[in-house]
Amino acid sequence: MPTAETETDETPPDTGAEVASETDDESTPSSRWDRFDTAIVLVAAIATVFVHPVHQMLSRPYWLDEAWVAILAKVSWARLPGLSLTNPIGFAALIKLMPGSGLQRARLVVLGFSVLTVVAAYVLVRLLPWATRSWARFSAVIGTVVVMLAPLSLGRNDLKQYTSDAFCALVILAMAARVDRVAQPAPAWWLAIVSVAALPFSSTSVFVSAAAFAGLLGSALIARARNRIVEVLVTGGATGVVLAGYFGAVVLPNTNAKLRAYWNTYYLTGTPWHMVHAAWNRLTDIVHPLGMPVVVFIALFLVGVVVLLLIGARAVAVAVPVLWIEMAIVARARRYPFLDLRTSHFLLVSSLVVVAVGVAGLLQLVLGWQKIVGTIASIAVAALFLGSVRVHVDKLGIPFETAREQTQYVAAHSTPSDVVLVNSSGTYGFAYYWPDGKVVAITDHSVGQGFRAQVAGLNAVYATGRTDAAVLDALRAAVARWHAAPPGSRLYIVRSHVSAGEKTAWHRAFAQLGLHPRVISTGVEPLVVLDPPTSAPSG
């Protein structure tokens, strides 16, 4: 396959960077952006919006994992750093700043980052030193389509920071690719600036930044460019100090043992061979979100790395494999889950770009050998990929929970004398959806979210757990308050994200206290109500 231009005597000495031609001749390498690239990016951005179920994203209520993120929009700016937990401060700030009155409007932040991720995929592949501008464009379109339509991308429309992680990862890799091609002094500082700017919006960007600097160092070592080696080491070291300081001051203090314990099954253990075996098993578990068999994914990823090396994109060729190794090491140290579909979204999207490069390289090779065969192969590859992903287009992958419906019913029908009991998982949705309510966030590292949410001034009891004891204690407290309330008062019991064990605990608690609540249908999760007793309670 055609490769990037080789260095000549006119190439600035001791840089190790490939210098792209700036001519308009299609027979020479060029990365210069033009109106056609702008048009392609605009089309890709619009298409990304259309492949996601925007109407459903704005109408379906938040489920537990989203509700505790959405509620950050209702807390003060001063409390935001301490409550964000796994949500980067910048991402949480965007949620607070989202204009409008729609209750689920914050999901537009996620959609926005999905669009930006697709744009970043095009820019990253377009920046690579392909042999011709037309082939650079064609390869970038392949990368864009793969990132846009991969089932794991289409499924990320819930209110979490993972699309922000993917966007920041691709931007950092794109900057590394750009720096790798520039021969002028001190370009590594560009990557440093991007790395620092990305961190408030993506905590995982620290891993990508480390891999990107490793990629630049590897490229400089391959080129035996002493000045570039020193520059990357100095800049990377300084950037590492800044990133580590931010991580230590902002991110680590807001994690807790409960959250780390939640990911126990997604850490890595054992020998390196055992870790490789676990990685294989986890890839097979997400084969459908990948949109291709695991063997094909790995094979095309390796081909992509080879293609990157052949065309001279050494920094990216080194950085992405290093990122995989880095994430495995971090998982072995029990600091970050490995190959969970959500938390590893940035890693998988970055890898899909390399896969797309592999596909582009193979098609270029076949087209160079036989255009008719290459054309047929291109059509076949596109048909296979589109056929495997079409069922995921415009589909909402968000669990349906009805904390919103229950909360709105209680708000519309309750009186100030009524009592409300909220189960432990429903507190976040209840506090978020309570109309015109002021949220009280109580720091509590015994829960994975790091805080509990309540509505100020409301006569409510909040369960603190799902166990039989926790449910019974909460119900007793609520019933006692209900019995002490004025005659005619009701007890509303709001429950969301109820597990099978918790459901049994509620049945036992009702039976033990001799209660017979009625059920009001509010969707998949009904509201439970205890009406005023017909006679004064005894005892």
GILINRA-V189612 format. One line per field, one symbol per residue. ss: DSSP state (~ for helix, > for strand, _ for the rest). phi: phi as a letter, one per 20 degrees, with the letter a starting at -180 (. if undefined). psi: psi as a letter, one per 40 degrees, with the letter a starting at -180 (. if undefined). A space follows every 50 residues. Layout:
ss=???
phi=???
psi=???
//
This chain:
ss=__________________________________~~~~~~~~~~~~~~~~ ___~~~~~~____~~~~~~~~~~~__~~~~~~~_____~~~~~~~~~___ ______~~~~~~~~~~~~~~~~~~~~~_____~~~~~~~~~~~~~~~~~_ ~~~~_______~~~~~~~~~~~~~~~~~~~~______~~~~~~~~~~~~_ ____~~~~~~~~~~~~~~~~~~~__~~~~~~~~~~~~~~~~~~~~~~~~~ ~~~~__~~~~~~_~~~_____~~~~~~~~~~~~~~_~~~~___~~~~~~~ ~~~~~~~~~~~__~~~~~~~~~~~~~~~~~~~____________~~~~~~ ~~~~~~~~~~~~~~~~~~~_~~~~~~~~~~~~~~~~~~~~~~________ __~~~~~~~~~~~_____>>>>_~~~~~~~~~~_____>>>>>_______ >>>>>____>>>_____~~~~~~~~~~~~~~~~~______>>>>_____~ ~~~~~~~~~~~~_____>>>______>>>>_________
phi=.fdffefdfefgfmdmdedefdeeffedfbdffbffffffffffffffff edfggffedfffegfeffegfffdefffeggfdflfegffffffffeffo cffdfffffffgfffffffffffgfffffffcfffffffffgffffffdg gfffeecefbefffgfffffffffffffffeeefflffffffffffffgf dbffffffffffffffffffffelefffgfffffffffffffffffffed effdebfffffgegfdedcnfgfffffffffffffdffffnagfffgfff fffffffgffeneffffeffgffffgffffffemdbfdmfgefdgffffg ffffgfffffffffffffebfffffffffffffffffedffefldeddge cdgffffffffededgefdcddfffeffffffeffleeedddfbeedffn bddcdfmdfcddfdadfgfffffffffffffffefggnfddedeccleef ffgfffgfffffemdcfdddfcofcfedcdfgffcffdm
psi=iiiiiiiadehhifdeihhiieieheeiihehiadddddddddddddddd eigddddedhiiiddddeddedeeiiddeddeedbehiddddddddehii ehdfddedddddddddddddddddddeigididdddddddddddddddeh ddddegeigiedddddddddddddddddddeheiifedddddddddddde ehdeddddddddddddddddddefgddddddddddddddddddddddddd ddeeiiddddddedeeiiiaiddddddddddddddfddddeiiddddddd ddddddddddeegdddddddddddddddddddefehihfhdddedddddd dddddddddddddddddddhddddddddddddddddddedeehfhhfhih ifddddddddddeiideiihhhiddeddddddehhfihhhhhhheeidee iihihhehgihhieaeiddddddddddddddddeiiieiihhhhhifhid ddddddddddddefigiihhhfadhihhhhihieihih.
//
